[in-house]
Amino acid sequence: MNTLTLRRSVILSVANFFNSLGFAIVLPFLSIYFYNSRSFSMDTVGLILSSMGAGVLIGPPISGWLVDYSGRRMVLQLGLFLRGGAFLLLAIMIKFHAMSFAFALVLLFISVFGLSFQNASDTYLTDFTSENDRPKACSWIRIGTNMGFVLGPLLGTILTKTSLDCTLIFTSSILFLGGVFVGLMCPEISSKASMNNSSSVKVNWLKLIKDNRFFIFLCFSFSLYILMSQLYSIFSIYATNHGNVTKGQIGIIYSINGLVVVLLQLPLTHFLDQLKLTIFYRLGIGAMFYFIAFFITAFCGAFHEFICFIVLLSIGEIIVLPAIFTCVSIMAAPQMTGRYMGMSSFVRGLGYTIGPWLGAVIFRNFAYNKIILWSILSSFGFIAGVGFLIIGFSYNIFRNKCQFELSGGA
């Protein structure tokens, strides 16, 4: 990775730090406010928070087109500024005791604006990196994002001792500052000429839908996201009710997840670079780490055993997330990177929306036998891992054939 690429990667990592920090400061305390301070029922609280899941489904397709049509830098800035404005509006709503549906609507937009930023960030990263540099560049982004999620709840704990609306005003300021930072430090790289004009949009969307290889890739990605979502749904319930883990220890387990990613993201990515594994093989191996981690959960009971689970899962996360981004950038049709990234984000949102419900159904029917329970759930990772390895094998054959034909069949 050359100096310019490294510098741009670090700058984009800082921008992602602003985005995740602004979200993580207040997210853990919103449900407490809705339930304790406003006395909303648990069902109402669930519906309010689920509106963010709807944003995950709505935001990526729209922002994907906008990133390709209007430019990466504009959507990066707009995402942060609008998200900051939404948090400021949320503070005003808390001050004047707004209705529950109003909170749901604002949280929907907060989710859409955050995903728009993320889509623009992924596409912008693609613009200034080569295929070989992308896993390492994406590792920098992962570090910035995770640092925001590590520091955010700590800052939120301190700030909410004053009031939640003041905390939201501080959060809004963080995001506005991030928007200014992007404006100063992230110049537009793709020219308008390289982006799609409005007359080609319909044709290119049809091209994306008919991309069979990308569709198969998304199907296996969806299977993996189903499993990944269990970390934030079924796992905590299982560990506290069927394992010897307290609620406080659950918090430590999740903190270890973020810490392992921050500490090992760059070293492990460098190690994989040295092994010269192709990106699809990395993705398959990472999915297998998820499969193994969730499968051995059936044999975990003590706190230290669940730490082994989270370390294995974190290694899988370190491998998988940069690899998914890189795979999408490789498969994206010319001038359509934003829309490909948007569709990938949509599938991720779909997986994280359906995954907890599906996990709950499986848990309800097979909680009596933990081996069957975790065998079924972990199989989603195994299916994804095998699928990615097959895609990688076929991709290598295709690439080698192209190289052979270009060399004249010698």
Sequence and secondary structure as in RCSB ss.txt:
>XXXX:A:sequence
MNTLTLRRSVILSVANFFNSLGFAIVLPFLSIYFYNSRSFSMDTVGLILSSMGAGVLIGPPISGWLVDYSGRRMV
LQLGLFLRGGAFLLLAIMIKFHAMSFAFALVLLFISVFGLSFQNASDTYLTDFTSENDRPKACSWIRIGTNMGFV
LGPLLGTILTKTSLDCTLIFTSSILFLGGVFVGLMCPEISSKASMNNSSSVKVNWLKLIKDNRFFIFLCFSFSLY
ILMSQLYSIFSIYATNHGNVTKGQIGIIYSINGLVVVLLQLPLTHFLDQLKLTIFYRLGIGAMFYFIAFFITAFC
GAFHEFICFIVLLSIGEIIVLPAIFTCVSIMAAPQMTGRYMGMSSFVRGLGYTIGPWLGAVIFRNFAYNKIILWS
ILSSFGFIAGVGFLIIGFSYNIFRNKCQFELSGGA
>XXXX:A:secstr
  HHHHHHHHHHHHHHHHHHHHHHTTHHHHHHIIIIIS   HHHHHHHHHHHHHHHHHHHHHHHHHHHHH HHHH
HHHHHHHHHHHHHHHHHHHHTT  HHHHHHHHHHHHHHHHHHHHHHHHHHHHH  TTTHHHHHHHHHHHHHHHHH
HHHHHHHHHTTT HHHHHHHHHHHHHHHHHHHHHH    S GGGS  GGGHHHHHHHHHT HHHHHHHHHHHHHH
HHHGGGGTHHHHHHHHHSS  HHHHHHHHHHHHHHHHHHHHHHHHHHHHHT  HHHHHHHHHHHHHHHHHHGGG 
 SHHHHHHHHHHHHHHHHHHHHHHHHHHHHH  TT HHHHHHHHHHHHHHHHHHHHHHHHHHHHHHTT HHHHHH
HHHHHHHHHHHHHHHHHHHHHHHHHHHHHHHTT  
